[in-house]
Amino acid sequence: MVTLEVAGENLMLHVEGLDQLWAFKSQLTIPLAHVADAHPATEEAKKLFHGVRTPGTNIPGVLVAGTYYDGNGCAFWDVHHAENAIEIMLHDERFKRLVIEVEDPAAALALIRGVIAKP
């Protein structure tokens, strides 16, 4: 699971617990100016193929975590429960998108949309 925090002009993503080991990351810092959009990702997270894993962990039906390359570029994943997954679309970043599990998807989406909507 990932927790989100807005710190100044950045969106901080904190990877929690053992997910740090599975995802090979403990934190991501993304400038808010590079966040294009965010939306629920339940159906995306249910797919079996997420791209080429480099590095990461994929146990179908249990966990997808780490860096994956697909036809759209590089994505960071950390999802155990697809129903709590959100997708954050980025530009001008190594990752084109972040597919992450959060405790409260509605609150996370409201937070992200609220800060990227500000001029």
VEXRO-243992 format. One record per residue (C-alpha): residue number from 1; residue in one letter; x, y, z. Coordinates in Angstrom, 2 decimals. Last residue first. Layout:
NUM_A_X_Y_Z $
...
END
This chain:
119_P_-3.36_27.59_-10.73 $
118_K_-4.92_24.98_-8.43 $
117_A_-6.47_22.01_-10.23 $
116_I_-3.41_19.83_-9.56 $
115_V_-3.87_20.18_-5.80 $
114_G_-7.55_19.31_-5.67 $
113_R_-7.31_16.49_-8.20 $
112_I_-4.63_14.81_-6.11 $
111_L_-6.44_15.18_-2.79 $
110_A_-9.82_14.19_-4.25 $
109_L_-8.24_11.12_-5.86 $
108_A_-6.66_10.09_-2.56 $
107_A_-9.94_10.63_-0.68 $
106_A_-11.90_8.53_-3.17 $
105_P_-9.26_5.77_-3.21 $
104_D_-9.20_5.36_0.60 $
103_E_-6.44_3.01_1.80 $
102_V_-4.32_3.39_-1.31 $
101_E_-3.17_0.85_-3.89 $
100_I_-0.97_2.20_-6.63 $
99_V_-0.77_2.42_-10.39 $
98_L_1.70_5.19_-11.21 $
97_R_1.95_6.45_-14.76 $
96_K_4.41_7.74_-17.34 $
95_F_7.31_6.97_-15.00 $
94_R_10.60_8.64_-15.92 $
93_E_8.87_12.02_-15.64 $
92_D_7.99_14.85_-18.05 $
91_H_4.32_13.87_-17.91 $
90_L_2.38_11.89_-15.33 $
89_M_-0.89_9.95_-15.05 $
88_I_-1.84_8.73_-11.57 $
87_E_-3.80_5.48_-11.52 $
86_I_-5.78_4.40_-8.48 $
85_A_-6.13_0.96_-6.93 $
84_N_-8.34_0.17_-3.93 $
83_E_-10.56_-2.38_-5.72 $
82_A_-7.45_-4.02_-7.17 $
81_H_-6.25_-5.26_-3.78 $
80_H_-2.50_-6.00_-3.62 $
79_V_-1.22_-3.13_-5.76 $
78_D_2.13_-1.32_-5.98 $
77_W_2.97_-0.47_-9.59 $
76_F_5.32_2.04_-11.20 $
75_A_4.95_2.50_-14.96 $
74_C_7.45_2.96_-17.81 $
73_G_6.32_3.50_-21.37 $
72_N_3.02_3.16_-23.24 $
71_G_3.77_-0.19_-24.92 $
70_D_4.62_-1.69_-21.54 $
69_Y_7.51_-1.35_-19.12 $
68_Y_7.04_-2.31_-15.48 $
67_T_8.71_-1.01_-12.32 $
66_G_7.78_-2.44_-8.94 $
65_A_4.84_-4.17_-7.33 $
64_V_2.01_-6.44_-8.44 $
63_L_0.63_-8.63_-5.67 $
62_V_-1.83_-11.43_-4.91 $
61_G_-3.99_-12.38_-7.92 $
60_P_-0.94_-13.06_-10.04 $
59_I_2.30_-12.87_-8.01 $
58_N_4.31_-10.17_-9.74 $
57_T_7.38_-8.61_-8.15 $
56_G_9.58_-5.87_-9.51 $
55_P_12.70_-4.82_-11.31 $
54_T_12.32_-4.53_-14.37 $
53_R_9.02_-6.33_-15.00 $
52_V_7.93_-6.33_-18.65 $
51_G_4.32_-5.25_-18.92 $
50_H_1.30_-5.41_-16.63 $
49_F_-0.19_-8.68_-17.85 $
48_L_-2.85_-10.30_-15.66 $
47_K_-5.33_-7.44_-15.71 $
46_K_-7.16_-6.77_-12.44 $
45_A_-5.16_-3.59_-11.75 $
44_E_-6.41_-1.98_-14.97 $
43_E_-10.01_-2.77_-13.99 $
42_T_-9.63_-1.20_-10.53 $
41_A_-7.69_1.83_-11.74 $
40_P_-9.67_4.78_-10.36 $
39_H_-8.55_8.15_-11.77 $
38_A_-5.72_10.65_-11.58 $
37_D_-4.59_13.35_-13.99 $
36_A_-1.62_15.25_-15.42 $
35_V_0.83_15.27_-12.51 $
34_H_4.09_16.87_-13.66 $
33_A_3.35_20.31_-12.13 $
32_L_2.76_18.55_-8.82 $
31_P_6.45_17.60_-8.79 $
30_I_6.73_13.85_-8.11 $
29_T_8.63_12.36_-5.18 $
28_L_8.62_8.58_-4.91 $
27_Q_9.33_6.65_-1.73 $
26_S_10.39_3.23_-0.47 $
25_K_11.28_1.57_-3.73 $
24_F_12.29_-1.94_-4.85 $
23_A_8.58_-2.76_-5.27 $
22_W_8.66_-6.09_-3.40 $
21_L_11.05_-4.81_-0.69 $
20_Q_9.26_-1.51_-0.15 $
19_D_5.99_-3.46_-0.23 $
18_L_7.23_-5.07_2.98 $
17_G_5.93_-2.12_4.93 $
16_E_4.68_1.02_3.21 $
15_V_5.55_2.80_-0.02 $
14_H_5.39_6.55_0.62 $
13_L_4.27_8.65_-2.33 $
12_M_5.12_12.32_-2.07 $
11_L_3.38_14.80_-4.37 $
10_N_5.54_17.88_-4.63 $
9_E_5.11_21.67_-4.71 $
8_G_5.15_22.05_-0.93 $
7_A_4.71_18.59_0.55 $
6_V_1.50_16.88_-0.55 $
5_E_1.31_13.45_1.00 $
4_L_0.14_10.10_-0.31 $
3_T_0.26_6.71_1.38 $
2_V_1.04_3.58_-0.61 $
1_M_0.00_0.00_0.00 $
END
